[in-house]
Amino acid sequence: MQKVLWVVDYASLNQFYHTALGIGATRVAIRTTNDVSGAIDRFKGSGIEVYAWRYPQPNSTSVTKHSNAAVHLLQNGLDGYYADIEGEAGSNWNVSGLAELAKEFCQPIKPKASRSV
């Protein structure tokens, strides 16, 4: 079983790293607004898996931006990616007619991810 420490925004990578170590985390999930690239080697050097997460807005521009960012991170050592799909105003994916947009988001990411969660 994984023990995941999930963060929206950390004030300091060093502080977040030591918190993860202190609680015995086996995986961290870092929102892509943080320096995920800088965290990858640090955490993986201690045997902690690094996942990123983000919720794209339901439009093609946002989907392309966030899927490209996920692919870049996966190609550079990221262990996995959580698509944190929202259902609230302004980012509502809980409506009909978005299947093709969801595929547009997932298709570039899936081949780069080594395994499913």
N, C-alpha and C positions, 0 to 999 in steps of 0.2 A: 504494500500500500504506500502511496506517495503522501508526503506531508508538504503541501504547497503553501508558500507565502505569496500572497497576491498583493500587488501594490498599484495604486493609481499614479501618484507622483511622490518620489522620494526626495527628501531635502539633500541627502548626501548618499552617494553610492557606498562609501565606506560604512556609514551607519546602517544602511539597509543590509549590507553584506554581513556585518556582525550580528544583526538581529536574526538573520536567516540561520547563521551558524548556531546562535544561542538557543533557538527553538528546535534545532535538529531538522531543519527543512531539507527535503530531498529534491525539491524543485521550487523555482521561483517563477512567478508570472508577472512580467513587467509591461506596463502600458507603453506603447511606442512613442509617447511624448517624452519619455526619459531616454537617456543614452544607453540603449540596449546593446549596441555594438561594444561599448566600453565595459559592459557588465559580463559579457559572454566568457571571456578568458578568466576573469576573476572568479566567477562562481564555478565554472567547469573545472578550474584548477583545484577546487576543493571537493569535487565530486558531486556538485549540485547542478541538476539540469536547469537550463534556461529556456523559458517559453516567453513569447511576447503575446500581447493581446491588443485589440482595438475594435471599435465598432465603426464601420464605414456608414456614412449617410446613404440612403437609398437613391443614389444617382450615379451615373457612369463616371463622372470626374472623381468623386470620392472613392468609388470602388477601385478604379484604376490606380489611384495614388496609394491606397492602403494595401492592395494586393502586390503592387511592385515593391513596396517597403518590406512586406513579409517575405517575398521571394529573395530580396537582397540579404536580409538577415539570415534566412535559412541557408543560403549559399555561403554564409560566413560564420557558420558554427552554431546557429540557433537550433535548439533541439525540437521545438514545436511551436505552433501558433494556435491561439484560441480566437475564434471569431465571436466576439461578444455582441451578438445582434440584439438591438434594443427594440422595444415596442412602445416607446413614448413619443409624444409630439416632437416633430422636427427630425426624428430619426426612426420613424415607425416602419419597421419591416413586417409588421403584422397586418398586412393588407394584401389583397389578391393582386396578381399581375406582376410580381417581382421575381418570378422563377428564373427568367433569363438573366436578370441582373445578378442574382445570387450565383448562378453558374459562372458569369463573367468574373465574379470575385473569387470563387473557389478554384476554377480551372488552372490558373497559373500557380497557385499555392500547392495543390495536392501532389503533383509530381515531385516537388522539392522536399516535402515532408517525408521522413523516413518511416513513419509509422502513424497509426491512428490512435487516438486516445478514447 
